[in-house]
């Protein structure tokens, strides 16, 4: 996507130097900064601190982490250690473990002296594939939006599933970008997404940058605007999609699905096939739901009267801060992937045929 007339991707390989640059998402929306990552340690810090976030983006970033580990030591022990550290860095999104397992398993079958170049090329190809997949998700979602057949379409989204969460285009925002590009009148309701405010800080920033009409709302306002008839569909991303169509996504997603069903509003999930996990279902939650530092609940960043970014404390209490929740398949209208818009209960037959 373009920022002030220049094209950027969230993660870009620096050719010939075995390092990458990322957009520091913790600085947005107040500052647009690029950060260079040159080691496995840099990659892990960027993922855990959420300088890089979004399931597809952290999958690609983690793959580069394996490559950067090989730059120092391409032995079996080094690769396996790097794999374990990366998977632990953010355990909920399946794309991360999928990417590092795919790459590590490939490298462990190869001579050590060819592992670095192979890992680097594989990671770059994964980034390119992500862009193409997200464009296909956008086209599949566009066909869904065309079915709404209204002069103005109001879409409620949650968290950030735009280009900042991927390498480019995004998942849940990709259909919106495609729709606006062909002249459709789109307005997006943007959940603030407490406690890290990815909706307010990232999605709203993306939409403003693209010139797309949007309004930020408090997380708890979603049900009311559905009740008032101000939402035509809900469109969110996913960090893991189960074999039974169950979806794990940013905490608060489940609370949007419930009123959507009550008010007969379509609830769509946009995610690449790499997010599908045949070992996950509503009855078998085979992964850890990340619990982040409760301090996030009590801290907020903003600009003071001098235009300086400052952190403020909101209160003092015990806190519980799960980063994700689970939405059962019965609340989901379609799951939009690169292969089209799929009914949640058809995921099983799709994965069983692989």
VEXVEX-344909 format. One record per residue (C-alpha): x, y, z. Coordinates in nm, 4 decimals. Each point is the difference from the previous one (the first is absolute). Layout:
BEGIN
@xx: X	yy: Y	zz: Z
...
END
This chain:
BEGIN
@xx: 0.0000	yy: 0.0000	zz: 0.0000
@xx: 0.1033	yy: 0.3626	zz: -0.0400
@xx: 0.0790	yy: 0.2362	zz: 0.2850
@xx: 0.0361	yy: 0.3622	zz: -0.1084
@xx: 0.0551	yy: -0.1078	zz: -0.3570
@xx: 0.2624	yy: -0.2701	zz: 0.0661
@xx: -0.0619	yy: -0.3757	zz: -0.0153
@xx: 0.0747	yy: -0.2056	zz: 0.3112
@xx: -0.0432	yy: -0.3534	zz: 0.1216
@xx: -0.0155	yy: -0.0914	zz: 0.3672
@xx: 0.3128	yy: -0.2177	zz: -0.0355
@xx: 0.2617	yy: 0.0426	zz: -0.2719
@xx: 0.3196	yy: -0.1941	zz: -0.0529
@xx: 0.3172	yy: 0.2047	zz: -0.0422
@xx: 0.1710	yy: -0.1641	zz: -0.2933
@xx: 0.3566	yy: -0.1181	zz: 0.0486
@xx: 0.0038	yy: 0.0825	zz: 0.3719
@xx: -0.2091	yy: -0.2766	zz: 0.1579
@xx: -0.2139	yy: 0.2394	zz: 0.2015
@xx: -0.3524	yy: 0.1373	zz: -0.0278
@xx: -0.1781	yy: 0.3273	zz: 0.0644
@xx: -0.3383	yy: 0.0130	zz: 0.1690
@xx: -0.2570	yy: 0.2701	zz: 0.0652
@xx: -0.0036	yy: 0.0567	zz: 0.3754
@xx: -0.3701	yy: -0.0387	zz: 0.0734
@xx: 0.0409	yy: 0.1022	zz: 0.3636
@xx: 0.0846	yy: 0.3542	zz: -0.1184
@xx: -0.3191	yy: 0.0422	zz: -0.2043
@xx: -0.2106	yy: 0.2067	zz: -0.0438
@xx: 0.2227	yy: 0.2789	zz: 0.1295
@xx: 0.3198	yy: -0.0910	zz: -0.1843
@xx: 0.0878	yy: -0.2096	zz: -0.3060
@xx: 0.3344	yy: -0.1665	zz: 0.0747
@xx: 0.2030	yy: -0.2700	zz: -0.1715
@xx: 0.2105	yy: -0.2346	zz: 0.2144
@xx: 0.2795	yy: -0.2271	zz: -0.1213
@xx: 0.0181	yy: -0.3573	zz: 0.1336
@xx: 0.3292	yy: -0.1849	zz: -0.0421
@xx: -0.0148	yy: -0.2945	zz: 0.2419
@xx: -0.2293	yy: -0.2647	zz: 0.1435
@xx: -0.0068	yy: 0.2005	zz: 0.3236
@xx: -0.1216	yy: 0.3074	zz: -0.1922
@xx: -0.2762	yy: -0.2043	zz: -0.1650
@xx: -0.1234	yy: -0.1488	zz: 0.3282
@xx: -0.0039	yy: 0.3421	zz: 0.1678
@xx: -0.1940	yy: 0.1509	zz: -0.2926
@xx: -0.2621	yy: -0.2775	zz: 0.0225
@xx: -0.0400	yy: -0.0040	zz: 0.3793
@xx: -0.0144	yy: 0.3808	zz: 0.0239
@xx: -0.2499	yy: 0.0078	zz: -0.2894
@xx: 0.2115	yy: 0.2216	zz: -0.2223
@xx: -0.1078	yy: -0.2699	zz: -0.2455
@xx: -0.3458	yy: -0.1483	zz: 0.0575
@xx: -0.2774	yy: -0.1652	zz: -0.1937
@xx: 0.0058	yy: -0.3739	zz: -0.0672
@xx: 0.1308	yy: 0.0063	zz: -0.3614
@xx: 0.2626	yy: 0.2670	zz: 0.0736
@xx: 0.1441	yy: -0.1756	zz: 0.3032
@xx: 0.0139	yy: -0.3249	zz: -0.1995
@xx: 0.2205	yy: 0.1652	zz: -0.2619
@xx: 0.2027	yy: 0.1823	zz: 0.2650
@xx: 0.0616	yy: -0.3262	zz: 0.1857
@xx: 0.1192	yy: -0.1674	zz: -0.3203
@xx: 0.2580	yy: 0.2759	zz: -0.0377
@xx: 0.0919	yy: -0.0722	zz: 0.3626
@xx: 0.0991	yy: -0.3529	zz: -0.0966
@xx: 0.2063	yy: 0.1395	zz: -0.2884
@xx: 0.1768	yy: 0.2479	zz: 0.2278
@xx: 0.0755	yy: -0.2808	zz: 0.2470
@xx: 0.1648	yy: -0.1876	zz: -0.2870
@xx: 0.2164	yy: 0.3049	zz: -0.0711
@xx: 0.1723	yy: -0.0628	zz: 0.3345
@xx: -0.0298	yy: -0.3768	zz: 0.0282
@xx: -0.1757	yy: -0.2292	zz: -0.2486
@xx: 0.0328	yy: -0.3177	zz: 0.2084
@xx: -0.2941	yy: -0.2215	zz: 0.0884
@xx: 0.0241	yy: 0.1118	zz: 0.3634
@xx: -0.0122	yy: 0.3685	zz: -0.0972
@xx: -0.3011	yy: -0.0440	zz: -0.2283
@xx: -0.1953	yy: -0.2017	zz: 0.2563
@xx: 0.0773	yy: 0.2530	zz: 0.2745
@xx: -0.1061	yy: 0.2895	zz: -0.2251
@xx: -0.3227	yy: -0.1846	zz: -0.0873
@xx: -0.0884	yy: -0.0511	zz: 0.3673
@xx: 0.0737	yy: 0.3608	zz: 0.0953
@xx: -0.2048	yy: 0.1385	zz: -0.2872
@xx: -0.3024	yy: -0.2209	zz: 0.0676
@xx: 0.0036	yy: 0.1074	zz: 0.3652
@xx: 0.0191	yy: 0.3686	zz: -0.0957
@xx: -0.3726	yy: 0.0104	zz: -0.0894
@xx: -0.1638	yy: -0.3412	zz: 0.0311
@xx: -0.3592	yy: 0.0589	zz: -0.1149
@xx: 0.0273	yy: 0.0894	zz: -0.3702
@xx: 0.0532	yy: -0.3176	zz: -0.1989
@xx: 0.1787	yy: 0.1777	zz: -0.2885
@xx: 0.3113	yy: 0.0465	zz: 0.2125
@xx: 0.0391	yy: -0.3670	zz: 0.0936
@xx: -0.1032	yy: -0.1067	zz: -0.3509
@xx: 0.2692	yy: 0.2147	zz: -0.1616
@xx: 0.2880	yy: -0.0912	zz: 0.2320
@xx: -0.0866	yy: -0.3719	zz: -0.0079
@xx: -0.0244	yy: -0.0058	zz: -0.3792
@xx: 0.3327	yy: 0.1775	zz: -0.0408
@xx: 0.1840	yy: -0.1809	zz: 0.2790
@xx: -0.1050	yy: -0.3427	zz: -0.1239
@xx: 0.1215	yy: 0.0911	zz: -0.3476
@xx: 0.3370	yy: 0.1276	zz: 0.1237
@xx: 0.0707	yy: -0.2975	zz: 0.2263
@xx: 0.0016	yy: -0.2262	zz: -0.3071
@xx: 0.2640	yy: 0.2109	zz: -0.1758
@xx: 0.3784	yy: 0.0447	zz: 0.0294
@xx: 0.0916	yy: 0.2736	zz: 0.2482
@xx: 0.1861	yy: 0.2111	zz: -0.2536
@xx: -0.3127	yy: 0.0512	zz: -0.2129
@xx: -0.2443	yy: 0.0726	zz: 0.2835
@xx: 0.0462	yy: 0.3772	zz: 0.0299
@xx: -0.0715	yy: 0.0816	zz: -0.3647
@xx: -0.2868	yy: -0.2471	zz: -0.0118
@xx: -0.1582	yy: 0.1446	zz: 0.3147
@xx: 0.0363	yy: 0.3552	zz: -0.1290
@xx: -0.1533	yy: -0.0782	zz: -0.3394
@xx: -0.2819	yy: -0.2034	zz: 0.1574
@xx: -0.0885	yy: 0.2875	zz: 0.2336
@xx: -0.0035	yy: 0.2514	zz: -0.2847
@xx: -0.2233	yy: -0.2298	zz: -0.2044
@xx: -0.2348	yy: -0.0366	zz: 0.2974
@xx: -0.0331	yy: 0.3777	zz: 0.0113
@xx: -0.0821	yy: 0.0125	zz: -0.3722
@xx: -0.2554	yy: -0.2781	zz: 0.0371
@xx: -0.1685	yy: 0.1894	zz: 0.2838
@xx: -0.0549	yy: 0.3025	zz: -0.2230
@xx: -0.1560	yy: -0.2105	zz: -0.2764
@xx: -0.2183	yy: -0.1923	zz: 0.2449
@xx: -0.1296	yy: 0.3202	zz: 0.1561
@xx: -0.0925	yy: 0.1364	zz: -0.3419
@xx: -0.2015	yy: -0.3171	zz: -0.0625
@xx: -0.1685	yy: 0.0348	zz: 0.3396
@xx: -0.0903	yy: 0.3542	zz: -0.1002
@xx: -0.1651	yy: -0.1155	zz: -0.3212
@xx: -0.1896	yy: -0.2783	zz: 0.1786
@xx: -0.1216	yy: 0.2480	zz: 0.2603
@xx: -0.0927	yy: 0.2527	zz: -0.2670
@xx: -0.2518	yy: -0.2460	zz: -0.1437
@xx: -0.1583	yy: -0.0209	zz: 0.3482
@xx: -0.0222	yy: 0.3788	zz: 0.0290
@xx: -0.1580	yy: 0.0203	zz: -0.3459
@xx: -0.2817	yy: -0.2227	zz: 0.1254
@xx: -0.0990	yy: 0.2598	zz: 0.2624
@xx: -0.1267	yy: 0.2197	zz: -0.2846
@xx: -0.0313	yy: 0.3305	zz: 0.1834
@xx: 0.1046	yy: 0.3507	zz: -0.1005
@xx: 0.2094	yy: 0.0233	zz: 0.3168
@xx: 0.1367	yy: -0.3015	zz: 0.1854
@xx: 0.0796	yy: 0.0272	zz: 0.3704
@xx: 0.2568	yy: -0.2533	zz: 0.1200
@xx: 0.0992	yy: -0.0659	zz: 0.3605
@xx: 0.3504	yy: -0.1331	zz: 0.0542
@xx: 0.2042	yy: -0.0889	zz: 0.3066
@xx: 0.3702	yy: 0.0401	zz: 0.0788
@xx: 0.2222	yy: 0.0331	zz: -0.3088
@xx: -0.0065	yy: -0.2432	zz: -0.2903
@xx: 0.1249	yy: 0.2459	zz: -0.2586
@xx: 0.3292	yy: 0.0234	zz: -0.1832
@xx: 0.1844	yy: 0.0669	zz: 0.3260
@xx: -0.0990	yy: -0.3489	zz: 0.1186
@xx: 0.1333	yy: -0.1626	zz: -0.3172
@xx: 0.2707	yy: 0.0838	zz: -0.2532
@xx: -0.2458	yy: 0.2029	zz: -0.2092
@xx: -0.3754	yy: 0.0436	zz: -0.0652
@xx: -0.1151	yy: -0.1764	zz: 0.3153
@xx: -0.2694	yy: -0.2615	zz: 0.0536
@xx: -0.3197	yy: 0.1598	zz: 0.1364
@xx: 0.0867	yy: 0.3405	zz: -0.1480
@xx: 0.1033	yy: -0.1381	zz: -0.3387
@xx: -0.3640	yy: -0.0267	zz: -0.1260
@xx: -0.0569	yy: 0.3571	zz: 0.1206
@xx: 0.3012	yy: 0.1277	zz: -0.1940
@xx: -0.1211	yy: -0.1885	zz: -0.3085
@xx: -0.3539	yy: 0.1369	zz: 0.0385
@xx: 0.1103	yy: 0.3612	zz: 0.0370
@xx: 0.2323	yy: -0.0384	zz: -0.3001
@xx: -0.2963	yy: -0.0779	zz: -0.2264
@xx: -0.2066	yy: 0.2878	zz: 0.1373
@xx: -0.2200	yy: -0.1667	zz: 0.2632
@xx: -0.1172	yy: 0.2245	zz: 0.2836
@xx: 0.1420	yy: -0.1576	zz: 0.3163
@xx: -0.0051	yy: 0.1193	zz: 0.3589
@xx: 0.1867	yy: -0.1922	zz: 0.2706
@xx: -0.0850	yy: -0.0075	zz: 0.3694
@xx: 0.3355	yy: -0.0515	zz: 0.1758
@xx: 0.0067	yy: -0.1566	zz: 0.3469
@xx: 0.2664	yy: 0.1618	zz: 0.2170
@xx: 0.1169	yy: -0.3506	zz: 0.1095
@xx: 0.1143	yy: 0.0454	zz: 0.3569
@xx: 0.2452	yy: -0.0364	zz: 0.1589
@xx: 0.2550	yy: 0.0565	zz: -0.2789
@xx: -0.2383	yy: 0.1990	zz: -0.2203
@xx: 0.0922	yy: -0.1634	zz: -0.3300
@xx: -0.3288	yy: 0.1141	zz: -0.1494
@xx: 0.0432	yy: 0.3616	zz: 0.1005
@xx: 0.3751	yy: 0.0148	zz: -0.0602
@xx: 0.0450	yy: -0.2266	zz: -0.3030
@xx: -0.3268	yy: -0.0624	zz: -0.1859
@xx: -0.1121	yy: 0.3621	zz: 0.0245
@xx: 0.3485	yy: 0.1108	zz: -0.1080
@xx: -0.0120	yy: -0.2321	zz: -0.3016
@xx: -0.3461	yy: 0.1137	zz: -0.1049
@xx: 0.0865	yy: 0.3669	zz: 0.0424
@xx: 0.3167	yy: -0.0495	zz: -0.2028
@xx: -0.2087	yy: -0.1652	zz: -0.2759
@xx: -0.2721	yy: 0.2669	zz: 0.0105
@xx: -0.2735	yy: -0.2453	zz: 0.1049
@xx: -0.2942	yy: 0.1212	zz: 0.2102
@xx: 0.0142	yy: -0.1351	zz: 0.3541
@xx: -0.1093	yy: 0.0686	zz: 0.3572
@xx: 0.1717	yy: -0.1237	zz: 0.3164
@xx: -0.2320	yy: -0.1389	zz: 0.2685
@xx: 0.0494	yy: -0.1369	zz: 0.3497
@xx: 0.0223	yy: -0.3795	zz: 0.0040
@xx: -0.3292	yy: -0.0283	zz: 0.1865
@xx: -0.1922	yy: 0.2124	zz: -0.2519
@xx: -0.0104	yy: -0.2712	zz: -0.2665
@xx: -0.3214	yy: -0.1601	zz: 0.1220
@xx: -0.1805	yy: 0.3323	zz: 0.0147
@xx: 0.0833	yy: 0.1036	zz: -0.3549
@xx: -0.1129	yy: -0.3431	zz: -0.1226
@xx: -0.3239	yy: 0.0414	zz: 0.1945
@xx: -0.0510	yy: 0.3407	zz: -0.1645
@xx: 0.0389	yy: -0.1496	zz: -0.3503
@xx: 0.3298	yy: 0.1745	zz: -0.0692
@xx: 0.2005	yy: -0.3115	zz: -0.0924
@xx: -0.0418	yy: -0.2010	zz: -0.3212
@xx: 0.2655	yy: -0.2592	zz: 0.0785
@xx: 0.2810	yy: -0.0775	zz: 0.2425
@xx: 0.3387	yy: -0.0792	zz: -0.1539
@xx: 0.2904	yy: -0.1156	zz: 0.2183
@xx: 0.3266	yy: -0.1904	zz: -0.0354
@xx: 0.1175	yy: -0.3162	zz: 0.1762
@xx: 0.3084	yy: -0.1365	zz: 0.1697
@xx: -0.1134	yy: -0.3636	zz: -0.0208
@xx: -0.2933	yy: -0.1723	zz: -0.1713
@xx: -0.1043	yy: -0.3444	zz: 0.1248
@xx: -0.1025	yy: -0.3047	zz: -0.1975
@xx: -0.3604	yy: 0.0543	zz: 0.1152
@xx: -0.0027	yy: 0.3674	zz: -0.1012
@xx: 0.0740	yy: 0.1292	zz: 0.3499
@xx: 0.2035	yy: 0.3221	zz: -0.0107
@xx: 0.2616	yy: 0.1329	zz: 0.2392
@xx: 0.0553	yy: 0.3738	zz: -0.0408
@xx: 0.0727	yy: 0.3154	zz: 0.1987
@xx: -0.1880	yy: 0.0062	zz: 0.3292
@xx: -0.3363	yy: 0.1700	zz: -0.0497
@xx: -0.0768	yy: -0.1737	zz: -0.3298
@xx: -0.2396	yy: -0.2418	zz: 0.1709
@xx: -0.1865	yy: 0.2961	zz: 0.1501
@xx: -0.0636	yy: 0.1372	zz: -0.3509
@xx: -0.1203	yy: -0.3348	zz: -0.1339
@xx: -0.2732	yy: -0.0339	zz: 0.2628
@xx: -0.1973	yy: 0.3194	zz: -0.0832
@xx: 0.0654	yy: -0.0537	zz: -0.3707
@xx: -0.1958	yy: -0.3258	zz: 0.0147
@xx: -0.2709	yy: 0.1580	zz: 0.2182
@xx: -0.0539	yy: 0.2748	zz: -0.2581
@xx: 0.0446	yy: -0.2283	zz: -0.3054
@xx: 0.3121	yy: 0.1827	zz: -0.1169
@xx: 0.2491	yy: -0.2079	zz: -0.2031
@xx: 0.3215	yy: -0.0718	zz: 0.1877
@xx: 0.2991	yy: -0.0659	zz: -0.2258
@xx: 0.3523	yy: -0.1132	zz: 0.0872
@xx: 0.2829	yy: 0.0633	zz: -0.2484
@xx: 0.3116	yy: -0.2148	zz: 0.0370
@xx: 0.2510	yy: -0.1854	zz: -0.2202
@xx: 0.0061	yy: -0.3783	zz: -0.0209
@xx: 0.3230	yy: 0.0002	zz: 0.2024
@xx: -0.2163	yy: 0.1061	zz: 0.2974
@xx: -0.2087	yy: -0.3204	zz: -0.0200
@xx: 0.0937	yy: -0.2581	zz: 0.2633
@xx: -0.1389	yy: -0.3529	zz: -0.0321
@xx: 0.0966	yy: -0.0729	zz: 0.3625
@xx: -0.2124	yy: 0.2850	zz: 0.1404
@xx: -0.3727	yy: -0.0149	zz: 0.0669
@xx: -0.2469	yy: 0.1312	zz: 0.2561
@xx: 0.0469	yy: -0.3213	zz: 0.1976
@xx: 0.3778	yy: -0.0165	zz: -0.0483
@xx: 0.1765	yy: 0.3293	zz: 0.0629
@xx: 0.3474	yy: -0.1363	zz: -0.0645
@xx: 0.1936	yy: 0.3220	zz: 0.0564
@xx: 0.0633	yy: 0.2622	zz: 0.2613
@xx: -0.2116	yy: 0.3154	zz: 0.0048
@xx: 0.2629	yy: 0.2647	zz: 0.0573
@xx: -0.0350	yy: 0.1865	zz: 0.3287
@xx: 0.1836	yy: 0.3295	zz: -0.0224
@xx: 0.1331	yy: 0.2172	zz: 0.2802
@xx: -0.2944	yy: 0.1448	zz: 0.1986
@xx: 0.1892	yy: 0.3306	zz: 0.0024
@xx: -0.1342	yy: 0.0535	zz: -0.3538
@xx: -0.3453	yy: 0.0473	zz: 0.1533
@xx: 0.1149	yy: 0.2892	zz: 0.2129
@xx: 0.2237	yy: 0.1899	zz: -0.2416
@xx: -0.0846	yy: 0.2161	zz: -0.3000
@xx: 0.2067	yy: 0.2113	zz: -0.2404
@xx: -0.1066	yy: 0.3334	zz: -0.1413
@xx: 0.1128	yy: 0.3466	zz: -0.0982
@xx: 0.0306	yy: 0.2734	zz: 0.2594
@xx: -0.0662	yy: 0.3695	zz: -0.0674
@xx: 0.3529	yy: 0.0344	zz: -0.1415
@xx: -0.0499	yy: -0.2785	zz: -0.2541
@xx: 0.2244	yy: -0.2409	zz: 0.1923
@xx: -0.0886	yy: -0.3685	zz: 0.0372
@xx: -0.0507	yy: -0.0798	zz: 0.3674
@xx: -0.1084	yy: -0.3081	zz: 0.1939
@xx: -0.2565	yy: 0.0396	zz: 0.2763
@xx: -0.1218	yy: -0.2405	zz: 0.2663
@xx: -0.3758	yy: -0.0556	zz: 0.0191
@xx: -0.0282	yy: -0.1767	zz: 0.3331
@xx: 0.1287	yy: -0.2583	zz: 0.2469
@xx: -0.1578	yy: -0.3448	zz: 0.0352
@xx: 0.0502	yy: -0.3667	zz: -0.0705
@xx: -0.0363	yy: -0.0666	zz: -0.3715
@xx: -0.0685	yy: -0.2841	zz: -0.2417
@xx: 0.1001	yy: 0.0635	zz: -0.3600
@xx: -0.0756	yy: -0.2797	zz: -0.2509
@xx: 0.0905	yy: 0.1097	zz: -0.3520
@xx: -0.2459	yy: -0.2238	zz: -0.1896
@xx: -0.3403	yy: -0.1640	zz: 0.0269
@xx: -0.1876	yy: -0.2810	zz: -0.1753
@xx: -0.3069	yy: 0.0438	zz: -0.2214
@xx: -0.2022	yy: -0.3175	zz: -0.0723
@xx: -0.0798	yy: -0.0806	zz: -0.3620
@xx: -0.3759	yy: 0.0453	zz: 0.0455
@xx: 0.0490	yy: 0.3773	zz: 0.0227
@xx: 0.2071	yy: 0.0249	zz: -0.3208
@xx: -0.1667	yy: 0.0512	zz: -0.3386
@xx: 0.3017	yy: -0.0647	zz: -0.2240
@xx: 0.3764	yy: -0.0358	zz: 0.0287
@xx: 0.1647	yy: 0.1893	zz: -0.2863
@xx: 0.3330	yy: -0.1443	zz: -0.1124
@xx: 0.2003	yy: 0.0043	zz: -0.3223
@xx: -0.2183	yy: -0.2823	zz: -0.1348
@xx: -0.3292	yy: 0.1841	zz: 0.0506
@xx: -0.2688	yy: 0.0484	zz: 0.2649
@xx: -0.0472	yy: -0.3283	zz: 0.1856
@xx: -0.2706	yy: -0.1063	zz: 0.2441
@xx: 0.1644	yy: -0.0678	zz: 0.3376
@xx: -0.1144	yy: -0.3611	zz: 0.0119
@xx: 0.1586	yy: -0.0667	zz: -0.3407
@xx: 0.3491	yy: 0.0572	zz: 0.1412
@xx: 0.0131	yy: -0.3612	zz: 0.1203
@xx: -0.0479	yy: -0.1502	zz: -0.3470
@xx: 0.2435	yy: 0.2535	zz: -0.1453
@xx: 0.2761	yy: -0.0924	zz: 0.2456
@xx: -0.0793	yy: -0.3706	zz: -0.0061
@xx: 0.0645	yy: -0.0088	zz: -0.3751
@xx: 0.3566	yy: 0.1325	zz: 0.0402
END
